[in-house]
Amino acid sequence: MTMRQAEILLAAVVAARATSFLFSKVLLADMGPFSLLGLRFLLAFAVLALLFNRSLRRASRRALAAGCVLGVIFFTTMSLELHALVSAPSSTVSLLENLAIVLVPLATALWARKWPGWPLALAAATAMAGVALLTVGMSSFGAGEALALAAALSYTASIVATAHFAREGHGLAIGIVEIGVMGALGMGAALVFEQPTLPVTAGQWGALAVLVVVCTGFGFTLQPVAQRYLSADQAGLFCAITPFVA
């Protein structure tokens, strides 16, 4: 895969996942955040494991371990995101969570103990300004917004970690294991902290189907594949797509 092809794939992945803000908001009317997270990702894992079982069998132990680590990090991100959506508009949550646009280059610069070059810094600042203009008008700041900011930190960690693990190869297997771990943790948290529930209406089942197939099966699984050919800084800039789509 060329760098341009990887950029196109990552843009499509981010755009697909961005639609989850709307569909998650629909489902959260009758489901708890952990119930939704567990059901969504366990169903996606079952489908993907069936379709790509050969890739899973061929994956190295390091790849499987990487998928587990990323699953824990992304579970944290998604838990914060879904709880933020309970009390805050999807556009606001999307904007605040995607402060990762700026946080990713800062995180990688701190890790390398080197300030990013001015082109990257300018690109990050410009992207963030554009995203802010798309969602201007936030009138209040409460618990939902605070959780969205925490999700931004976790999302930053997930992008940087994905860039690190994806270079080892087996990107598809890493993505599938990641989804399985997220689903297992989500369902476990639902059993402990919630009364597990299912979608109620036909429209909610349709929203769940989109979340499973488009937002998860495509939107999460192929991110490690695309990031194998991109730096964490490059991947972070693609966060600008999310608030626009959401």
BAVO-944610 format. One line per field, with one value per residue (C-alpha): residue in three letters; y, x, z; residue number from 0. Coordinates in steps of 0.02 Angstrom, whole numbers. Layout:
type ALA/...
v Y/...
u X/...
w Z/...
seq NUM/...
// end
This chain:
type MET/THR/MET/ARG/GLN/ALA/GLU/ILE/LEU/LEU/ALA/ALA/VAL/VAL/ALA/ALA/ARG/ALA/THR/SER/PHE/LEU/PHE/SER/LYS/VAL/LEU/LEU/ALA/ASP/MET/GLY/PRO/PHE/SER/LEU/LEU/GLY/LEU/ARG/PHE/LEU/LEU/ALA/PHE/ALA/VAL/LEU/ALA/LEU/LEU/PHE/ASN/ARG/SER/LEU/ARG/ARG/ALA/SER/ARG/ARG/ALA/LEU/ALA/ALA/GLY/CYS/VAL/LEU/GLY/VAL/ILE/PHE/PHE/THR/THR/MET/SER/LEU/GLU/LEU/HIS/ALA/LEU/VAL/SER/ALA/PRO/SER/SER/THR/VAL/SER/LEU/LEU/GLU/ASN/LEU/ALA/ILE/VAL/LEU/VAL/PRO/LEU/ALA/THR/ALA/LEU/TRP/ALA/ARG/LYS/TRP/PRO/GLY/TRP/PRO/LEU/ALA/LEU/ALA/ALA/ALA/THR/ALA/MET/ALA/GLY/VAL/ALA/LEU/LEU/THR/VAL/GLY/MET/SER/SER/PHE/GLY/ALA/GLY/GLU/ALA/LEU/ALA/LEU/ALA/ALA/ALA/LEU/SER/TYR/THR/ALA/SER/ILE/VAL/ALA/THR/ALA/HIS/PHE/ALA/ARG/GLU/GLY/HIS/GLY/LEU/ALA/ILE/GLY/ILE/VAL/GLU/ILE/GLY/VAL/MET/GLY/ALA/LEU/GLY/MET/GLY/ALA/ALA/LEU/VAL/PHE/GLU/GLN/PRO/THR/LEU/PRO/VAL/THR/ALA/GLY/GLN/TRP/GLY/ALA/LEU/ALA/VAL/LEU/VAL/VAL/VAL/CYS/THR/GLY/PHE/GLY/PHE/THR/LEU/GLN/PRO/VAL/ALA/GLN/ARG/TYR/LEU/SER/ALA/ASP/GLN/ALA/GLY/LEU/PHE/CYS/ALA/ILE/THR/PRO/PHE/VAL/ALA
v 0/173/319/400/241/229/410/376/219/309/453/329/238/399/458/292/295/476/424/324/483/499/314/297/446/357/196/281/335/158/74/101/154/-8/-116/-29/-42/-227/-278/-174/-239/-420/-433/-353/-471/-624/-571/-525/-681/-787/-696/-677/-827/-870/-701/-728/-901/-835/-688/-688/-683/-506/-453/-533/-448/-282/-304/-333/-175/-70/-145/-83/91/106/37/181/304/234/224/408/454/361/429/604/580/545/728/826/855/740/887/955/784/760/929/907/726/772/894/745/840/950/828/691/794/865/690/621/775/752/567/604/758/858/999/963/1063/1219/1141/1008/1131/1250/1109/1051/1226/1263/1100/1133/1309/1240/1109/1240/1348/1200/1179/1357/1403/1289/1373/1270/1159/1017/836/779/905/858/674/720/807/652/551/665/615/430/448/527/379/258/344/346/164/107/190/94/-78/-68/-69/-248/-308/-415/-255/-344/-470/-332/-237/-390/-436/-254/-259/-422/-353/-195/-299/-414/-267/-175/-322/-356/-174/-182/-333/-244/-65/-76/-182/-251/-202/-225/-102/-75/-10/-63/101/64/-110/-27/97/-49/-138/16/29/-153/-162/13/102/-49/-185/-58/94/9/-147/-62/80/-23/-74/108/171/47/167/332/419/457/643/612/502/633/763/651/682/843/738/674/833/878/708/698
u 0/66/58/-80/-184/-158/-216/-373/-410/-385/-496/-634/-611/-623/-774/-863/-829/-887/-1065/-1068/-1100/-1274/-1320/-1253/-1358/-1514/-1476/-1429/-1611/-1652/-1484/-1344/-1175/-1088/-1230/-1217/-1029/-1029/-1167/-1097/-919/-959/-1073/-941/-808/-915/-941/-759/-690/-799/-749/-563/-525/-374/-294/-322/-243/-90/-62/89/75/145/5/-127/-52/-51/-236/-272/-177/-265/-432/-409/-360/-502/-625/-577/-601/-770/-833/-794/-869/-1034/-1056/-1022/-1156/-1285/-1285/-1200/-1240/-1151/-1071/-997/-930/-855/-767/-694/-641/-551/-438/-326/-284/-172/-133/-59/87/118/121/240/351/360/397/539/592/585/465/369/418/322/226/152/116/32/-71/-130/-177/-267/-364/-417/-474/-579/-658/-699/-787/-895/-964/-963/-1103/-1072/-1173/-1127/-991/-1044/-1006/-1031/-906/-780/-796/-769/-607/-551/-596/-481/-333/-377/-404/-232/-156/-249/-183/-4/-15/-93/48/173/93/35/214/234/113/-44/-147/-311/-289/-240/-399/-511/-435/-451/-638/-661/-575/-682/-840/-791/-745/-904/-1017/-925/-947/-1132/-1158/-1073/-1135/-1296/-1447/-1401/-1529/-1563/-1627/-1814/-1876/-1844/-1753/-1636/-1597/-1558/-1442/-1356/-1332/-1245/-1136/-1085/-1052/-998/-934/-851/-821/-746/-714/-609/-538/-443/-365/-210/-195/-191/-80/55/107/78/154/51/60/-11/-150/-194/-233/-370/-469/-526/-643/-743/-835/-880/-958/-1038
w 0/-46/75/-29/-26/162/181/79/181/347/290/246/412/513/414/440/626/639/595/757/858/780/789/966/1020/952/1046/1210/1229/1289/1320/1445/1376/1427/1361/1193/1190/1234/1113/969/979/1022/870/760/827/792/611/582/667/555/396/433/544/436/473/659/654/563/679/794/982/979/862/972/1126/1032/993/1177/1229/1097/1148/1326/1269/1143/1272/1386/1243/1193/1373/1400/1231/1260/1436/1367/1233/1369/1423/1283/1098/976/885/1047/1100/928/933/1106/1081/922/1009/975/815/920/1060/950/879/1053/1128/997/1014/1203/1182/1060/1160/1001/954/791/637/594/446/559/700/577/500/672/727/563/570/749/705/563/673/805/675/624/799/866/985/1134/1270/1423/1494/1606/1646/1466/1400/1536/1489/1306/1351/1445/1290/1189/1298/1282/1094/1079/1169/1053/895/957/1017/853/755/862/852/671/607/666/531/551/555/517/657/778/734/757/926/979/941/1035/1190/1184/1172/1316/1429/1382/1420/1583/1636/1588/1701/1847/1828/1727/1691/1517/1387/1201/1068/1079/912/732/704/848/780/614/701/789/621/551/706/692/505/453/608/689/559/439/547/683/602/461/560/606/423/365/506/462/324/416/567/722/678/505/575/705/573/503/663/579/471/620/680/501/467/640
seq 0/1/2/3/4/5/6/7/8/9/10/11/12/13/14/15/16/17/18/19/20/21/22/23/24/25/26/27/28/29/30/31/32/33/34/35/36/37/38/39/40/41/42/43/44/45/46/47/48/49/50/51/52/53/54/55/56/57/58/59/60/61/62/63/64/65/66/67/68/69/70/71/72/73/74/75/76/77/78/79/80/81/82/83/84/85/86/87/88/89/90/91/92/93/94/95/96/97/98/99/100/101/102/103/104/105/106/107/108/109/110/111/112/113/114/115/116/117/118/119/120/121/122/123/124/125/126/127/128/129/130/131/132/133/134/135/136/137/138/139/140/141/142/143/144/145/146/147/148/149/150/151/152/153/154/155/156/157/158/159/160/161/162/163/164/165/166/167/168/169/170/171/172/173/174/175/176/177/178/179/180/181/182/183/184/185/186/187/188/189/190/191/192/193/194/195/196/197/198/199/200/201/202/203/204/205/206/207/208/209/210/211/212/213/214/215/216/217/218/219/220/221/222/223/224/225/226/227/228/229/230/231/232/233/234/235/236/237/238/239/240/241/242/243/244/245
// end
